[in-house]
Amino acid sequence: MTAHSLQTLVAEALADIGLAAPAPEHGRASCTKWLPGAHGIGLRSYPSGRSVYVVQTRMAGRLRMVTIGRTSVISEAQAIIVARRVLAHALVGNDPAETRKRIRAAPPWAPFLEQYWRACSPSWKPSTRSVQDIYRRVYLNTAFADMTIDAIGEPEVTRWFAEVTRQSGPGGANRCLSILNAMMVKAENWGYREEGSNPCRAVKQNRRKKLERYLSEPELARLGAALVAGRDNPVPEQRIAVAVITLLLLTGCRKGEIVSLRWTDVRGLRIKLADAKAGPRTVWLSLEARRVIDALPRPAKGVWLFQGRNGPISDSVLDKVWREVKREADLTGLRLHDLRHTFASHAAQRSETLPMIGKLLGHASLTSTARYAHLDDASVRAANEQIGRRLIECLAGGLKPSQSEVA
């Protein structure tokens, strides 16, 4: 903030109380006395005998002082009111000159979008960039075409978010809003928007119903029988799809993590995932999971673990086989991703800790894993029931149970 900016603030504050801005003072002041209890507000005297009220504050690392008015035309109380307003503006960085500079620098939407993508997308994972590019092309390129980046406010974002929700559904709209939010943060960091002005913060994401399904032991038995039958499918690519489904269940991995595996990613009882959702990680294989891999055909020049006709097995083939497996096992409404939930649920039922489950699933934080916290309730209830029966037996026999018996 410059001295001119301070003078502008003083003039505006004086106008609010019906006073004109002071004329410039000339000559060297003889002394400055700071008012007690009014930090930064002082009375400056000149050899001619005139005195003026001044306010001093630090801005951008520099001390700046500006005259409020002569003591002959403004009272001490009025001077303090004006000075406190100037100090408050300085504290929050409200600088008219800086505001004008920022407005002149703020680019239109399209150039800013291109600048953001060019600066940030190289750090994204390939799979992330592929998805983000689609959202950009469909929902972002023309979102605020007639506006500069600093002019986009909460009403505009709210209307845009509602339209994206109508077109793509709640999940897609939430993803778009997250992208826009990151863009607005960068706009602030680059000086195109005022700090703390992100319009996305006030827009609530769509609530999504948690679709989580866990297979019971009888359902797993039916699924297992269907998978065994699928291994005899006369079409090689469909047999490979059965292997994909089996490995998804035995590892708890996401579909994209398994389908994109290369032979070089498998090392003994480990899989090295270079492009997992939360970053590179290691997946440990059980002996059963390793046997599934060992049974796969491996061409001499094969690259992909689950080889399709032109690269990794296609989604269309995998989805077709999955529908057949579900029909054979009588598992209506089951999603392929529910195999991951089933893996986690059985880990929880066997009293694995949340950090361990999170590590097995590759979660970046325990927040994602916390949804499985209730799944070990059955084993806890069973243990509680056994203890209760033992206590009742002791009470019925007139015995006082020892601590070790209860434990």
N, C-alpha and C positions, 0 to 999 in steps of 0.2 A: 504494500500500500504506500503510495507517494504522499508528499505534503499537500499536493493539489487535491488528492482524494480526501484527505482529512479536512481540508477547507470546505470541500463540497458537503461533507457530512455535517460540519459545524453550521454551515449556512442553512441546510435543511432543518436541523434541530432548532435553530434560532427562529426560523420562519414558523415553526409549529407553535412557538410561544409568542408570536407577534413582533419579533425583533428583526432588524436588518443585519446582514452580514457585516462584520467590522471592516474598516478601511485598513490597508496595510500599515504596519508600524515601522518607523524608520529610526535609525540610531541604535547605539549599543545600550542594552539594559544594564543598570547598575547592580541589580540583585534580583533574585527570585526566591520567594518564600513559599514553601509548600503548605497547604492548608492541613491542619491536624485532622486525622481521621478520614481524609479524602485523598486516597492514594492516587498520585499522578495529576492532581489538580493544584495549581499554584497561583500566586499573585506576583506579577512581574512589574518592577518599577523602573522608570527611566529618569535620567538626570533632569529632564524638564519638569518633573513632578507628576507626570501622568502615570497611571497604573492600569494594567490590563490583567484579566484572568486568562490563564493558559492551561492546556491539557497536554500531557506528555505520555507516550506509550511506546512500547517496542513492537516493531512490525518487520517481519522478515529479517530478524537479527539486528535491526537498526533502531536507535532511539529517534523518535520524531516528535516535534512540538508544534502546536498550532494555537493561534490566538483565538479566544472565545469572544471577548469584547471588553471595552473599557469599563472601569468601575463606575464611571459617571453615567453610564446608560444601562448597565445590567447589574442586578443584585448578586450577592454571593450564592443565594439559594438557586437562582436561575442559572448561574454559571455551573453549579454542581450538576443540575439536571442535564444541561447540554453536554458537559464533559463525560458524564456517566454513559450517555447514549453513544458518544464517540468510542469510549473504552469498550462498550459491549460489542460494537461493530468490529472493532479491531480484534477482539477475542475470538469471534467466529469467522474472521477473515472476510467480512463483507466489504469488498473493495469495488466500487463502481468502475474504476479503470480496468481492473482485472476482469470484471464481468463483461465489459465491452470487448476486451481483447479475446476472451474465450468465445463470445458469440461470433466474432469475425472469423475465428479459427474453426468453428464447428462445421464439419463437412456434411453434405447431404447424405441420406441413408445409403444409397447404392455405393458411393466411394468408401464410406466407413465400413460397410459390410465386407467389401473386397479387402480393405486394409486389415480388418480383424482376421479374416480367413487366412490371409497371407502370413500374418504374424504368429497366429496361434495353431493353425492346423498341423504344421510340421511336428509338433510335440504330441499329437494324438496317435493312438494306436491305429493301424490300418483298418481294423474292423470298425472302430469308432468313427474314423473319418468317412468311411463309406456310408454309414448311416447318417452322419451329420450332413453330408453333401446332398443326400436325398431330401432331408428336411429343408435345407437351404433352398434348393431348387423349387420345391413345391410350395413352401409356406413363408419363406423369409425374403426371397429376392425382391418381391414387389410389396412387402408388408406395409412399409411407410414411405412409399416412393416419392411423395411430394413434400417430405419434411426433412429438416436437418436433424442430426442426432440429438442436439440439445433441446429440440422443441417437442420431442416425444414425451407425453405425460401419461399418467395413470388412466385417464379416460380412453386414450388411443390404444394403449396396451390391453385394456379390459375388452374393448370391442374386438380387437384382433384375436385375442385368446378365445373369446366366445365363438368366433367364426371358425377358427382352427379346430376347436372341440367339435363343432358341428360336422366338419369335413372329415376329420381323421379319428375322432373318438377321444375319450379322456386320456388314455395313455400317450398317444401321439402328441396331443396338445401339451401335456405336462413336459414332455421332452423338448418341445419347441420353446416353451416358456423358460426352461433351464438354460437353453442356448442363448436366448435373448437376455436373460439375467446376466450371464457371463459377459455378454457384449457390453451391457450398460456399465458393469464394473470396470471394464477396460476403458470405456469412454471417460469415466471419472479419472482413472489413473493417467490417461493421456491428456487430460485437461480440456476435454471437449464438453464435459458436463460439470455442473457444480457438485462438489463433494456431498454425498449423502442424498443425492436426488434420484437415485435409481427407482424408476416407476414400477418395476416388477415386484418390489418388496411388498407392496400393498395388495397384489393380486394373488389370491389363494389358488393353489393347484386343485385340480379335480380330485375328488375322493374316489379311490378305486377299491372295489371289493376284492378282498384277498381270496384268490382261488387256489386253495391248497388241498390236495387230496393225498391221503396216505393209504397204501395198500395194506390190508390186514393179512394175516398168515394164510387163510383160505384163498384170498384173492391172489396172493403171491404164488400159491401152489398152482392155481389155474393158469397164471401167466407163464410159469415155468414150463408147464405141459405144452402150451402154445408155442413157446420158443423152441423147445425140443423138436416139435413137429416141423417148425419152420426151417430147421437145419437141413431137412431133406428136400427143400424146394429145388426143383430142377433148374431154375434160373440162377446162375452164379451171383448176379448183382443183388438179388433178393436174399440170398443166403448171407451175403455181406451185411445187408441191412439188419438182419436178425442179430448178427454179431455186434453191430452198433448198439442196438437196443439193450442187449445183454450187458455190454460194457458200461452203458449209461447207468444202469441199475447198480452194478457192482462197484462203481467208483464215485457216484454222486456228482459227476461232472455235468457241465452244461453241454447242450447238443453241439454248439459251435466248437467247443474245446475238443470234443471227440472226433467229429467228422473231419476236421482239418488236420488231424495227426499225420505226421510223416514217420517213416520207419526210423529215421535218425533221432526222433523224439523219445523213442523207447529204449531205456537202458536198464536191463535186468528187471527188477521189480519196481522201477520208477518210470514215470513219464515226465518229461521236462516240457512244461507249457510256456512258450515264449510270448504268447499273445492272449493270456487269460484276461477276464474282465477287470480284475483288480491288479493286473500286472503279472510278470513272470512268476511261476510257482511250480512246485514239485507235487505230483500226484503219486501216491504209493499204491502199488498193485497187490491185491491178494493173490494167492496161488491160483484161485479159480479165474480171476481176471486175466492173469498171465496165460492160462491155458486157452482162453478165448482168442488171445492175440496169436499164440503159437499155431492155432488151427487155421489162421487166415492164409490164403494163397499169396505168395510173394514173387511176382515176376522178376526176372533178372534185372530189369531196369526200372522196377517199380519204385515210385517215390511216396505215394500215399498209402497209409495203412489200410484205409477202406476205399480201395480203388473203384471208381466208376468208369463210365465209358470215356469221358474226357476230363479227367481230374478226379477229385474226391467224389464220393457217392452223392448223387443229387438229392435235393429235398423232395422232389416228386416221387422218386423211388422209395425213399425212407418213409414218407407219409403213407404211401400205398401199402407197404408192408405193415406199418404200425396199425392201420385200420383193420387189416386182416387179422393181426395178432389180437387186437382188442375184441374183435367179433368172436374169434375162436375161444378166448378166455372169458367172454361175457363180462367185459369191463366197460360199461357204458360211461361216457363222459370223461374218461381218463385222458389226460394230456401227457405227451412225452416228458414234459418238464416235471410231472408229478413223480417220476422215477427218482429224481433228485431229492424231492421232499421225502419220499419213502426211505431212501438211504439215510437221511438225517434223522427221521423219526425213529428208526430202529437203533441208531446210535444213542439217541436220547433215552429210549426205553431201556437200554442197557447201562444207563447211568453214566454215559460219557459226559464230561464237563462241557459247558458252552464254548470255552476257548478251544477245546479239542475238536468239537464239531465244526466250529468256524474255520479251523485250520484244514480240516478234511475237505470242506466245501470251498475253500479259497475266498472266504469273506474278508473284506478290507477292515471291517469293524464288527464288534459284538452286537451292534444294533440290528444288523441283518440276521444274526443267529438267534437273537432273543425270542423270535417267534416260536422256536422249538422248545422253549423252557418248560412249557406245561406238559410236554409229551412224556416225561418220566413220572407223571402223577400216579399212573397205574401201579408202578413198582413201589412207589412210596406208600400208597394206600394198602398194598398187599403186605408190606412189612409192618405197617401200623396195625393191620388186622391180626397178624400173627402174634405181635406183642400183646395186643388186647386180650386175645384168647388165652395166652399163657398167664396173664395176670388174673383173669377170671378163674382159671383152674386153681391157681394158688390161693385165691381168696376163698373159693368154695371148699378147699381142703383145710382151711384155717392156718395156712402157711403164710409167712411173711417173705415175699420174694426177695432174693438178693439182687444187688445191682448187676452182678455178672449174669444172672439168669435173664434179666430183662434185656440186657445188651445182647 
